Amino acid sequence: MEGQHKKSIIQCLQTWWYRIEDTILVSLLFLMILMATLQIFLRNLFDSGIVWGDSLIRILVLWVGLFGAMVASRKDEHIKIDLILRYIPEKIKPVVHLITDLFTAIVCVIVVFYGYRFVKFEFTDNLPAFSIVPAWVCETIIPVSFAIIGIRYIFHFLHHFLQMMRPKP
């Protein structure tokens, strides 16, 4: 009974986290479309636009892409080249899944490390990304999103490993 209670709390927290991610992703996408439409409207009708609008749109593209990657990593739905999986024997597929999960997690850890260094460098540089918002604030999504993706792929690795170790009937 106690184990079920803990599981439901974890599931509730996971659902809550996923809803926050989804809400942020949809909001960012909406803001990006709104800003791009506004820029087009202002340029075509008034021969002007918001000075920092294009910079904001570029930052929003980065954020939408990385939030989209985080959402895709939830259930291992990232873009894959599965050509090898089509031609290898079924017995080897679990090992290939383990290797790709581990490789993905390692790549994410490397990006987190260098992404953090990049953001730290940008912090000391203190250049604006758009309006008065510093570039480093906008770039924090790089190490944060790759950390979340990396953690998820570590869990995917553990899940696939446990499935592989489970005795077959």
Secondary structure, 3 states (H helix, E strand, C coil): CHHHHHHHHHHHHHHHHHHHHHHHHHHHHHHHHHHHHHHHHHHHHHCCCCCCHHHHHHHHHHHHHHHHHHHHHCCCCCCCCCHHHHHCCCCCHHHHHHHHHHHHHHHHHHHHHHHHHHHHHHHHHCCEEECCEEHHHHHCHHHHHHHHHHHHHHHHHHHHHHHHHCCCC
